[in-house]
Amino acid sequence: MDIEQLAKVDVVVPSMDIEVTSVSKQESTVGRSPAAVFVITAEMIHRSAANCIPDLLRMVPGLEVARINSSTWAITSRGFNGRYADKLLVLIDGRTVYTPWSSGVHWDVQDMLLEDIERIEVIRGPGGTLWGANAVNGVINIITKKAKDTQGALVTYGGGNHDRALGGVRCGGAIGENLHYRIYGKHFERAAGFSPNGSAHDDWRQGRVGFRADWEPDRDKSNLLTVQGDHYVGRDGVFGDAAMPVPPYQSILLENEEVTGGNILARWTHTYNEDSDWSLQTYFDCAQRALTVSKQNINTFDVEFQHRFPVAQRHKVIWGTRYRQIHDDYASDGFSTGFDPPQRTTSLFSMFVQDQITLVEDRLFFTVGSKFEHNDYSGFEYQPSGRVLYTPDKKHSAWAAISRAVRTPSRAEQDGFFTFPPEPLPFDPFRYFARITGNPNYESDNLMAYEIGYRAQPQEQFAYDIALFYNVYENLGGLQPKEPFFDPYGNLIVPLGFVKGSRGQSYGMEVVGKWAPSDRWRLSASYSFLHMKLLSDPGVEPFITAGASPRNQVRFGSSWDLGRNWQFDMAVRYVDNLPSLEVPSYITMDLRLAWQPNKNLELAVIGRNLLDNHHLEFTELPRVYFYGTEVERSVFGKATWRY
């Protein structure tokens, strides 16, 4: 074609045009995002072998996903992994789901019908400028479908050797032309994992119900009111131990942890035009967990306002403010664990502002902004960032960023204590108890992050994305021995107090490639590399070690349409060893074969972790209450009916 003919041909770049909102808190695309972002689309969810959100996240490069037992995961980005990984912020439809107990996430209660998820946006790297504290190494934003996109009925049910039962029902409808709704219910039962000594007691069962309603009262659709909520009840099998002040000094926990909770969210969005709008969102969340040795009740109230508008022709400004109040109540046995005070109400005030400046029309952009907030744990915090984006055309984009992020202390780090089962002294029959104790003056972790990236789709069938990063951490936490003392029972207590005496550096890269050899066959591959170096002051034991994160991770995926009604999907993963946890490397493979006899029914057979009988993914040292288990090979069938 000549130049005039080429100018009339649309450039097809599907990988670059995937919708993203988490990077700038406004609608954009992957190609226009100056950050390391990966999007799990609804199609990818449908073609995966996953049946819960943590397993979906395994396809994200640079994300560390390791199962501790049937109901517990360690998930983070770019290092510092653990059961309560505290440098990753997770949101569901704008609702923050971390627990103030540890600043981590209870993944066992973050669930929904996977068919209701529109996409999962994962930012690798800091996002504190827009999202606030704890968005240090990454942000996961789970976005569900609008009610009008889930009309009709859906029934899904399945089961197998490990996932014993997995069922869900959804019904969507409309009242008039402007009000759409859906309601759903879900239940599952998962068997215990594998334990070499045969003592696994980590079976998992849970049920939940929820709803969503979207109302557009105006004909021009300038206003949108969304109301949604969920309620869940579940039991997590627990096998562990707890310290006792009297003989036998250690009790074995072989019980079910009762988990209940719910949330309700309301959001009002007013749109002036494609460049200007505002939104007001509020939600209330309650969560309870109960064991013999401890019970916790956490209530969160949050209200947020944000406004987006242009200034002149080259500035796109977005700003917002938020208030959050958290009330917690912890009951415990007073020896193995406890909090002082047992009840506490904390508040957080924050404001952010960000400006996207067009330096060269459709080519060069500079984004600058900062988050300012005040919390009751560490006081005033600020988190600025600057990002540059260069897009020479629709097929290529390059970006670079410098950001500061903080992780505020948790309730446990300031007010809690945790006692370990006793250890014998050389002069028996005496013994001592090690006890981790909180520090009321505990401060925030700090990160300075430097990132560059390049993504391109030179052909419609081929696309790739590369991200490099260098992180400098200051004020990291550790443990320092304090003066021992005798408790009222005559036991020797050796306290280990939380202190700030560690620092570190990390660097790495993440590479993703996608290739479609034909219209029916799509391939993907990713590789991530992470190197960490952590140092501590004399006498300070680091709380997290560099060897708890894999240095290398590789994933290969294939999706193949076999004729009109058959689908065959495969995913192979390699995860490097974790030296400090004595976890060996492993390779695993998932397969999915689906048949759709008609437009309403789909039958699928799924095999997971097929390359070995069982393998270890993560351990916790030292252990606190819970023992881990190994991931077993599993096979299950699933039927889905839509109408």
Secondary structure per residue as TSV (DSSP state, phi and psi in degrees):
chain	resnum	aa	ss	phi	psi
A	1	M	-	360.0	153.0
A	2	D	-	-84.5	178.4
A	3	I	H	-62.7	-40.0
A	4	E	H	-65.0	-38.7
A	5	Q	H	-68.0	-41.9
A	6	L	H	-62.3	-35.2
A	7	A	H	-64.4	-23.3
A	8	K	T	-90.9	-4.2
A	9	V	S	-92.4	127.2
A	10	D	-	-68.7	136.2
A	11	V	-	-83.3	119.7
A	12	V	-	-95.9	112.4
A	13	V	-	-135.3	72.4
A	14	P	T	-59.5	-37.5
A	15	S	T	-68.0	-32.4
A	16	M	T	-80.2	-22.2
A	17	D	T	-96.9	7.5
A	18	I	-	-63.3	133.1
A	19	E	E	-68.4	140.0
A	20	V	E	-142.2	136.1
A	21	T	-	-123.5	-18.1
A	22	S	T	-73.1	-27.1
A	23	V	T	-69.0	-40.8
A	24	S	T	-124.0	6.7
A	25	K	T	58.8	29.9
A	26	Q	S	-155.0	161.5
A	27	E	-	-63.7	129.8
A	28	S	E	-153.0	-163.9
A	29	T	E	-132.9	166.4
A	30	V	G	-58.3	-43.3
A	31	G	G	-65.0	-22.3
A	32	R	G	-103.0	18.7
A	33	S	-	-108.9	116.3
A	34	P	S	-83.1	59.6
A	35	A	S	-160.8	162.4
A	36	A	E	-82.0	93.5
A	37	V	E	-119.6	141.1
A	38	F	E	-132.2	135.7
A	39	V	E	-116.7	124.2
A	40	I	E	-91.6	110.4
A	41	T	E	-84.6	168.5
A	42	A	H	-61.2	-35.5
A	43	E	H	-66.9	-39.9
A	44	M	H	-65.3	-37.2
A	45	I	H	-64.3	-44.2
A	46	H	H	-63.4	-36.2
A	47	R	T	-90.0	1.8
A	48	S	S	-87.0	168.5
A	49	A	S	-95.2	8.0
A	50	A	-	-82.1	151.0
A	51	N	S	-129.8	14.4
A	52	C	S	-151.6	163.4
A	53	I	H	-63.5	-44.8
A	54	P	H	-56.8	-38.8
A	55	D	H	-69.3	-29.6
A	56	L	H	-63.0	-36.3
A	57	L	G	-70.9	-10.3
A	58	R	G	-65.0	-19.6
A	59	M	G	-84.1	-1.9
A	60	V	S	-87.9	122.3
A	61	P	T	-65.6	142.0
A	62	G	T	81.9	-6.6
A	63	L	E	-96.0	133.8
A	64	E	E	-98.6	116.0
A	65	V	E	-125.5	115.4
A	66	A	E	-136.1	132.2
A	67	R	E	-88.9	127.8
A	68	I	E	-86.9	-48.0
A	69	N	E	-149.5	-169.5
A	70	S	T	-58.2	-30.4
A	71	S	T	-117.0	5.5
A	72	T	E	-130.6	135.6
A	73	W	E	-128.6	156.5
A	74	A	E	-111.8	116.3
A	75	I	E	-135.6	128.7
A	76	T	E	-159.6	-178.1
A	77	S	E	-128.1	132.1
A	78	R	S	59.0	40.4
A	79	G	S	104.1	170.7
A	80	F	-	66.7	47.6
A	81	N	-	-84.0	155.8
A	82	G	S	174.4	173.1
A	83	R	T	-55.0	-41.2
A	84	Y	T	-115.6	55.1
A	85	A	-	-55.1	122.6
A	86	D	-	-109.7	12.8
A	87	K	S	-115.9	24.5
A	88	L	E	-133.0	123.0
A	89	L	E	-95.5	131.1
A	90	V	E	-120.7	132.4
A	91	L	E	-129.4	148.0
A	92	I	E	-124.6	110.0
A	93	D	T	53.0	40.6
A	94	G	T	85.8	-1.1
A	95	R	E	-99.9	121.4
A	96	T	E	-72.3	132.4
A	97	V	-	-117.0	16.7
A	98	Y	E	-76.4	158.9
A	99	T	E	-101.8	128.1
A	100	P	T	-66.9	-13.7
A	101	W	T	-56.6	-40.4
A	102	S	T	-136.5	-1.8
A	103	S	T	65.9	14.0
A	104	G	E	-103.9	-161.0
A	105	V	E	-129.2	131.4
A	106	H	-	-84.6	94.6
A	107	W	G	-69.3	-18.0
A	108	D	G	-69.6	-17.1
A	109	V	G	-113.1	8.4
A	110	Q	-	-98.9	92.7
A	111	D	-	-146.3	163.3
A	112	M	-	-174.8	174.2
A	113	L	-	-66.2	121.1
A	114	L	G	-62.4	-26.7
A	115	E	G	-67.0	-15.5
A	116	D	G	-92.0	-2.7
A	117	I	E	-84.6	126.0
A	118	E	E	-77.1	-46.6
A	119	R	E	-169.8	162.1
A	120	I	E	-122.7	116.8
A	121	E	E	-98.1	126.4
A	122	V	E	-121.4	117.6
A	123	I	E	-99.6	119.9
A	124	R	E	-93.5	118.3
A	125	G	S	117.1	170.8
A	126	P	-	-66.6	143.4
A	127	G	-	-134.2	24.8
A	128	G	H	-67.4	-24.2
A	129	T	H	-58.8	-37.7
A	130	L	H	-101.6	-37.7
A	131	W	H	-101.7	-13.0
A	132	G	-	91.8	-166.7
A	133	A	T	-59.0	149.6
A	134	N	T	82.7	-11.0
A	135	A	-	-85.4	60.9
A	136	V	S	-88.1	-57.6
A	137	N	S	-101.0	-2.7
A	138	G	E	168.2	169.1
A	139	V	E	-137.2	132.2
A	140	I	E	-114.7	119.7
A	141	N	E	-119.3	111.3
A	142	I	E	-94.9	119.4
A	143	I	E	-115.9	121.6
A	144	T	E	-90.8	164.0
A	145	K	-	-72.7	151.6
A	146	K	-	-67.0	154.9
A	147	A	G	-61.8	-33.9
A	148	K	G	-70.0	-15.3
A	149	D	G	-92.4	1.8
A	150	T	S	-128.6	45.2
A	151	Q	-	-79.5	158.8
A	152	G	E	87.5	-161.8
A	153	A	E	-117.6	149.7
A	154	L	E	-141.7	133.4
A	155	V	E	-132.1	128.5
A	156	T	E	-134.0	140.2
A	157	Y	E	-153.8	143.5
A	158	G	E	-162.3	176.8
A	159	G	E	-177.0	162.7
A	160	G	E	-166.3	-159.7
A	161	N	S	-74.8	-27.8
A	162	H	S	-110.0	-50.8
A	163	D	E	-84.2	91.5
A	164	R	E	-64.9	-40.0
A	165	A	E	-150.5	137.0
A	166	L	E	-148.9	106.6
A	167	G	E	-136.7	150.0
A	168	G	E	-152.7	150.5
A	169	V	E	-135.3	137.1
A	170	R	E	-139.0	142.2
A	171	C	E	-135.2	125.8
A	172	G	E	-121.8	144.5
A	173	G	E	-153.4	-173.7
A	174	A	E	-141.1	148.2
A	175	I	E	-118.2	105.7
A	176	G	T	73.4	-158.2
A	177	E	T	-95.1	-17.1
A	178	N	T	-112.2	-9.1
A	179	L	E	-116.2	118.6
A	180	H	E	-121.2	148.9
A	181	Y	E	-147.4	164.6
A	182	R	E	-150.5	150.9
A	183	I	E	-130.5	150.9
A	184	Y	E	-148.2	161.7
A	185	G	E	-142.1	147.9
A	186	K	E	-147.3	143.6
A	187	H	E	-145.1	143.1
A	188	F	E	-149.7	157.5
A	189	E	E	-137.1	127.2
A	190	R	E	-120.9	135.8
A	191	A	-	-74.8	168.1
A	192	A	-	-68.9	154.1
A	193	G	-	-78.6	-175.3
A	194	F	B	-91.6	133.6
A	195	S	-	-126.8	130.0
A	196	P	T	-57.9	-30.7
A	197	N	T	-93.3	6.3
A	198	G	S	72.1	18.3
A	199	S	-	-107.1	20.6
A	200	A	-	-63.4	134.6
A	201	H	-	-144.3	54.2
A	202	D	-	-122.4	31.6
A	203	D	-	-62.4	157.8
A	204	W	E	-143.4	130.5
A	205	R	E	-143.7	145.6
A	206	Q	E	-160.8	148.6
A	207	G	E	-133.1	148.7
A	208	R	E	-152.2	155.5
A	209	V	E	-133.4	157.0
A	210	G	E	-166.1	173.9
A	211	F	E	-151.8	163.7
A	212	R	E	-151.1	139.7
A	213	A	E	-135.3	133.3
A	214	D	E	-121.8	126.1
A	215	W	E	-125.2	126.1
A	216	E	-	-114.1	94.8
A	217	P	-	-72.9	-21.0
A	218	D	S	-102.0	149.7
A	219	R	T	-66.1	-33.9
A	220	D	T	-81.8	1.9
A	221	K	-	56.4	36.3
A	222	S	-	-80.6	-18.2
A	223	N	E	-121.4	139.9
A	224	L	E	-137.1	124.4
A	225	L	E	-113.5	123.0
A	226	T	E	-117.8	131.7
A	227	V	E	-130.2	130.8
A	228	Q	E	-150.5	158.0
A	229	G	E	-163.7	163.4
A	230	D	E	-144.0	153.9
A	231	H	E	-142.4	137.1
A	232	Y	E	-136.8	153.8
A	233	V	E	-140.4	132.1
A	234	G	E	-156.5	171.4
A	235	R	E	-134.8	128.3
A	236	D	E	-110.2	120.9
A	237	G	E	-66.1	137.0
A	238	V	E	-127.6	131.1
A	239	F	E	-129.1	117.4
A	240	G	E	-167.4	-158.8
A	241	D	E	-143.7	163.2
A	242	A	E	-144.9	145.0
A	243	A	E	-75.1	146.8
A	244	M	-	-127.5	144.6
A	245	P	S	-79.6	-10.3
A	246	V	S	-126.4	162.4
A	247	P	T	-54.9	139.8
A	248	P	T	-86.1	14.3
A	249	Y	S	70.5	-2.5
A	250	Q	E	-153.9	127.4
A	251	S	E	-111.7	141.0
A	252	I	E	-90.3	125.9
A	253	L	E	-91.7	114.3
A	254	L	E	-134.6	81.4
A	255	E	E	-153.0	-176.4
A	256	N	E	-109.3	130.7
A	257	E	E	-84.8	119.6
A	258	E	E	-83.6	125.6
A	259	V	E	-123.0	129.7
A	260	T	E	-141.0	156.1
A	261	G	E	171.8	178.3
A	262	G	E	-173.0	170.8
A	263	N	E	-154.1	157.5
A	264	I	E	-142.3	136.6
A	265	L	E	-132.4	141.3
A	266	A	E	-132.6	135.9
A	267	R	E	-138.1	130.5
A	268	W	E	-116.7	121.6
A	269	T	E	-119.0	129.0
A	270	H	E	-117.6	125.6
A	271	T	E	-110.4	123.5
A	272	Y	E	-85.2	-49.3
A	273	N	E	-159.9	-172.0
A	274	E	T	-67.0	-15.6
A	275	D	T	-110.3	-2.2
A	276	S	E	-143.4	130.1
A	277	D	E	-164.9	170.3
A	278	W	E	-142.2	158.8
A	279	S	E	-144.7	148.4
A	280	L	E	-127.8	122.6
A	281	Q	E	-129.8	141.3
A	282	T	E	-143.7	148.4
A	283	Y	E	-150.1	158.8
A	284	F	E	-129.4	133.2
A	285	D	E	-132.4	135.3
A	286	C	E	-129.3	142.6
A	287	A	E	-146.7	134.7
A	288	Q	E	-130.0	142.0
A	289	R	E	-138.4	139.2
A	290	A	E	-140.0	124.4
A	291	L	-	-124.3	173.0
A	292	T	S	-61.4	-39.3
A	293	V	S	-91.0	-12.0
A	294	S	E	-160.2	150.5
A	295	K	E	-139.3	141.3
A	296	Q	E	-136.4	143.3
A	297	N	E	-135.6	118.8
A	298	I	E	-126.6	125.5
A	299	N	E	-118.1	130.3
A	300	T	E	-124.0	129.2
A	301	F	E	-118.3	132.9
A	302	D	E	-141.4	136.2
A	303	V	E	-136.6	135.5
A	304	E	E	-140.7	139.4
A	305	F	E	-126.0	137.0
A	306	Q	E	-141.7	151.4
A	307	H	E	-138.4	133.5
A	308	R	E	-123.6	132.6
A	309	F	E	-159.6	154.4
A	310	P	E	-89.3	153.5
A	311	V	E	-127.1	118.7
A	312	A	T	57.7	-145.3
A	313	Q	T	-105.8	-10.0
A	314	R	T	-117.3	0.2
A	315	H	E	-122.1	131.7
A	316	K	E	-119.9	108.2
A	317	V	E	-103.5	137.7
A	318	I	E	-134.5	135.5
A	319	W	E	-142.5	162.0
A	320	G	E	-166.0	165.8
A	321	T	E	-140.5	153.3
A	322	R	E	-146.2	147.0
A	323	Y	E	-131.3	132.7
A	324	R	E	-133.7	135.0
A	325	Q	E	-124.8	132.2
A	326	I	E	-124.9	126.4
A	327	H	E	-116.7	126.9
A	328	D	E	-125.3	156.2
A	329	D	E	-143.7	115.2
A	330	Y	E	-115.7	128.2
A	331	A	E	-116.2	137.8
A	332	S	E	-150.1	175.4
A	333	D	-	-76.6	-9.6
A	334	G	S	82.3	-3.8
A	335	F	S	-121.9	-55.2
A	336	S	S	-71.2	-32.3
A	337	T	E	-155.3	157.9
A	338	G	E	179.1	167.7
A	339	F	E	-135.2	143.7
A	340	D	S	-133.4	104.8
A	341	P	S	-81.3	158.2
A	342	P	S	-71.5	-21.2
A	343	Q	E	-122.2	142.3
A	344	R	E	-156.5	141.2
A	345	T	E	-117.3	123.7
A	346	T	E	-122.3	154.6
A	347	S	E	-129.2	151.6
A	348	L	E	-134.7	128.9
A	349	F	E	-116.5	135.6
A	350	S	E	-148.3	158.7
A	351	M	E	-149.7	142.9
A	352	F	E	-134.6	156.2
A	353	V	E	-146.5	138.5
A	354	Q	E	-144.7	141.0
A	355	D	E	-127.8	124.1
A	356	Q	E	-98.4	115.5
A	357	I	E	-105.3	125.4
A	358	T	E	-85.6	110.5
A	359	L	E	-85.7	-41.5
A	360	V	E	-133.2	125.3
A	361	E	T	-52.3	124.8
A	362	D	T	60.0	14.9
A	363	R	T	-129.2	-52.7
A	364	L	E	-130.3	128.2
A	365	F	E	-133.5	144.7
A	366	F	E	-126.6	125.2
A	367	T	E	-116.8	126.4
A	368	V	E	-134.8	144.2
A	369	G	E	-177.0	179.7
A	370	S	E	-160.0	153.8
A	371	K	E	-107.1	136.8
A	372	F	E	-125.4	127.6
A	373	E	E	-148.8	158.3
A	374	H	E	-129.5	126.3
A	375	N	E	-125.0	162.5
A	376	D	T	-79.9	-4.2
A	377	Y	T	-93.8	-50.0
A	378	S	T	-122.0	2.3
A	379	G	E	83.2	-138.2
A	380	F	E	-82.1	135.7
A	381	E	E	-134.4	150.3
A	382	Y	E	-135.1	147.1
A	383	Q	E	-142.4	84.2
A	384	P	E	-85.6	163.4
A	385	S	E	-156.7	154.9
A	386	G	E	-135.2	132.4
A	387	R	E	-134.3	138.2
A	388	V	E	-117.6	134.8
A	389	L	E	-128.2	129.5
A	390	Y	E	-121.8	121.4
A	391	T	E	-125.5	89.4
A	392	P	E	-62.5	-28.1
A	393	D	E	-160.2	-175.9
A	394	K	T	-71.3	-14.1
A	395	K	T	-95.7	-12.5
A	396	H	E	-137.5	146.8
A	397	S	E	-154.6	143.0
A	398	A	E	-128.3	148.0
A	399	W	E	-148.3	160.5
A	400	A	E	-149.3	151.1
A	401	A	E	-151.5	147.5
A	402	I	E	-128.1	127.7
A	403	S	E	-141.4	150.6
A	404	R	E	-116.5	136.6
A	405	A	E	-141.0	154.9
A	406	V	E	-131.6	154.5
A	407	R	E	-121.8	111.9
A	408	T	-	-74.3	153.9
A	409	P	-	-62.3	156.1
A	410	S	-	-97.3	169.7
A	411	R	H	-61.3	-40.0
A	412	A	H	-65.3	-38.9
A	413	E	H	-69.5	-27.1
A	414	Q	H	-95.6	-39.3
A	415	D	H	-121.7	-5.6
A	416	G	E	-97.6	167.3
A	417	F	E	-145.7	148.7
A	418	F	E	-140.1	121.9
A	419	T	E	-104.5	133.5
A	420	F	-	-93.4	154.0
A	421	P	-	-53.0	153.0
A	422	P	-	-71.2	157.3
A	423	E	E	-121.3	140.3
A	424	P	E	-74.1	147.5
A	425	L	-	-91.4	159.5
A	426	P	S	-58.3	-31.5
A	427	F	S	-100.4	71.5
A	428	D	T	-52.5	154.3
A	429	P	T	-91.0	15.3
A	430	F	-	-74.9	152.5
A	431	R	E	-144.2	163.0
A	432	Y	E	-132.1	157.0
A	433	F	E	-115.0	124.3
A	434	A	E	-81.0	135.7
A	435	R	E	-136.3	121.8
A	436	I	E	-81.0	129.6
A	437	T	E	-122.8	147.5
A	438	G	-	-74.4	165.9
A	439	N	-	-130.4	110.2
A	440	P	T	-60.5	-18.9
A	441	N	T	-102.1	16.6
A	442	Y	-	-63.9	134.1
A	443	E	-	-107.2	-178.3
A	444	S	-	-84.0	150.6
A	445	D	E	-75.5	148.5
A	446	N	E	-124.9	143.8
A	447	L	E	-134.8	134.9
A	448	M	E	-113.9	120.8
A	449	A	E	-117.3	137.7
A	450	Y	E	-123.9	124.0
A	451	E	E	-136.1	147.3
A	452	I	E	-140.3	153.3
A	453	G	E	-157.2	160.1
A	454	Y	E	-146.9	133.4
A	455	R	E	-136.2	149.3
A	456	A	E	-156.7	154.0
A	457	Q	E	-133.8	80.1
A	458	P	E	-64.3	-26.9
A	459	Q	E	-132.5	158.9
A	460	E	T	-62.0	-29.0
A	461	Q	T	-88.9	-10.3
A	462	F	E	-137.6	134.8
A	463	A	E	-148.0	152.7
A	464	Y	E	-147.5	160.7
A	465	D	E	-146.3	129.6
A	466	I	E	-127.5	134.3
A	467	A	E	-135.7	134.1
A	468	L	E	-120.5	145.7
A	469	F	E	-146.8	154.4
A	470	Y	E	-139.4	120.1
A	471	N	E	-116.8	139.6
A	472	V	E	-122.0	117.8
A	473	Y	E	-106.5	136.4
A	474	E	E	-129.3	155.1
A	475	N	E	65.4	33.1
A	476	L	E	-74.3	157.8
A	477	G	E	-85.1	156.7
A	478	G	E	-156.0	-175.8
A	479	L	E	-120.4	136.8
A	480	Q	E	-131.3	129.7
A	481	P	E	-61.1	142.2
A	482	K	-	-118.8	176.7
A	483	E	-	-67.0	124.8
A	484	P	-	-66.1	160.0
A	485	F	E	-153.5	164.9
A	486	F	E	-100.6	134.9
A	487	D	-	-84.9	176.1
A	488	P	T	-60.0	-18.8
A	489	Y	T	-89.6	-0.9
A	490	G	S	86.9	9.3
A	491	N	-	-83.6	142.0
A	492	L	E	-84.1	119.8
A	493	I	E	-105.3	125.4
A	494	V	E	-109.7	100.3
A	495	P	E	-75.5	143.8
A	496	L	E	-122.3	107.2
A	497	G	E	-91.7	145.2
A	498	F	E	-66.8	129.4
A	499	V	E	-139.9	163.5
A	500	K	E	-101.7	105.2
A	501	G	E	-153.5	22.1
A	502	S	E	-126.2	158.1
A	503	R	E	-154.3	168.9
A	504	G	E	-173.1	172.5
A	505	Q	E	-137.2	152.2
A	506	S	E	-148.4	151.5
A	507	Y	E	-147.6	159.2
A	508	G	E	179.3	-171.9
A	509	M	E	-151.3	156.6
A	510	E	E	-137.1	129.7
A	511	V	E	-127.0	132.4
A	512	V	E	-129.8	137.2
A	513	G	E	-134.4	142.5
A	514	K	E	-131.3	136.2
A	515	W	E	-144.1	134.0
A	516	A	E	-114.9	96.0
A	517	P	E	-60.2	-29.1
A	518	S	E	-151.3	176.7
A	519	D	T	-66.2	-20.2
A	520	R	T	-105.1	-2.1
A	521	W	E	-135.9	124.9
A	522	R	E	-128.9	133.3
A	523	L	E	-118.8	150.5
A	524	S	E	-145.6	151.2
A	525	A	E	-149.9	147.4
A	526	S	E	-147.0	152.4
A	527	Y	E	-141.6	136.3
A	528	S	E	-132.5	142.2
A	529	F	E	-128.6	136.7
A	530	L	E	-139.5	128.7
A	531	H	E	-124.0	128.4
A	532	M	E	-126.0	145.9
A	533	K	E	-137.7	116.6
A	534	L	E	-117.0	137.8
A	535	L	E	-126.7	150.7
A	536	S	E	-132.3	152.4
A	537	D	-	-66.7	157.9
A	538	P	T	-56.6	134.2
A	539	G	T	85.3	-1.5
A	540	V	-	-108.5	124.1
A	541	E	E	-94.5	120.3
A	542	P	E	-61.7	140.0
A	543	F	S	-78.2	-31.9
A	544	I	S	-123.5	135.6
A	545	T	-	-104.8	156.8
A	546	A	G	-65.2	-27.6
A	547	G	G	-78.2	8.0
A	548	A	G	-92.6	4.0
A	549	S	S	-125.5	139.2
A	550	P	-	-69.8	138.6
A	551	R	S	-75.3	-38.5
A	552	N	E	-126.0	139.1
A	553	Q	E	-139.2	137.4
A	554	V	E	-133.2	139.4
A	555	R	E	-137.8	138.3
A	556	F	E	-127.8	132.5
A	557	G	E	-131.0	148.8
A	558	S	E	-140.9	132.6
A	559	S	E	-126.3	121.4
A	560	W	E	-130.9	124.4
A	561	D	E	-89.6	111.7
A	562	L	E	-94.9	90.3
A	563	G	T	76.4	-164.9
A	564	R	T	-76.7	-32.5
A	565	N	T	-116.4	3.4
A	566	W	E	-120.0	143.3
A	567	Q	E	-132.5	139.0
A	568	F	E	-131.2	122.6
A	569	D	E	-127.1	145.2
A	570	M	E	-140.8	143.0
A	571	A	E	-139.7	127.6
A	572	V	E	-120.7	131.9
A	573	R	E	-129.1	142.0
A	574	Y	E	-118.8	129.5
A	575	V	E	-125.1	128.0
A	576	D	-	-68.8	167.0
A	577	N	-	-72.1	160.7
A	578	L	B	-113.9	95.0
A	579	P	G	-60.5	-43.3
A	580	S	G	-71.7	-19.4
A	581	L	G	-103.6	0.1
A	582	E	T	57.8	40.2
A	583	V	B	-103.4	119.6
A	584	P	-	-73.8	162.7
A	585	S	-	-69.1	160.6
A	586	Y	E	-152.5	157.6
A	587	I	E	-123.7	134.1
A	588	T	E	-137.0	157.2
A	589	M	E	-137.8	136.6
A	590	D	E	-117.3	141.1
A	591	L	E	-129.9	146.6
A	592	R	E	-139.8	128.7
A	593	L	E	-124.1	120.7
A	594	A	E	-125.5	143.8
A	595	W	E	-128.5	131.2
A	596	Q	E	-118.0	92.1
A	597	P	E	-65.8	-27.2
A	598	N	E	-150.1	179.2
A	599	K	T	-69.3	-15.8
A	600	N	T	-100.5	-19.1
A	601	L	E	-123.2	137.4
A	602	E	E	-134.4	132.5
A	603	L	E	-117.2	134.3
A	604	A	E	-138.3	144.5
A	605	V	E	-119.0	129.5
A	606	I	E	-129.1	131.6
A	607	G	E	-118.2	134.5
A	608	R	E	-127.8	145.2
A	609	N	S	54.5	52.5
A	610	L	T	-83.4	-10.4
A	611	L	T	-87.2	-7.3
A	612	D	S	-152.7	163.5
A	613	N	S	-67.6	-38.0
A	614	H	E	-165.9	155.3
A	615	H	E	-151.9	153.6
A	616	L	-	-90.0	136.9
A	617	E	-	-115.4	-28.6
A	618	F	-	-162.9	148.7
A	619	T	-	-133.4	166.7
A	620	E	-	-121.1	118.7
A	621	L	S	-128.7	124.4
A	622	P	S	-76.2	157.4
A	623	R	-	-77.2	144.4
A	624	V	-	-132.0	102.6
A	625	Y	S	75.9	-48.3
A	626	F	-	-111.7	138.8
A	627	Y	-	-101.6	147.7
A	628	G	-	-90.1	167.4
A	629	T	-	-132.5	172.4
A	630	E	B	-98.2	154.6
A	631	V	E	-84.1	128.2
A	632	E	E	-101.4	159.1
A	633	R	-	-63.8	138.0
A	634	S	E	-141.9	149.4
A	635	V	E	-136.4	135.1
A	636	F	E	-149.5	157.2
A	637	G	E	-110.8	155.6
A	638	K	E	-147.9	135.7
A	639	A	E	-120.9	134.7
A	640	T	E	-129.4	127.5
A	641	W	E	-121.2	128.6
A	642	R	E	-122.2	144.5
A	643	Y	-	-145.7	360.0
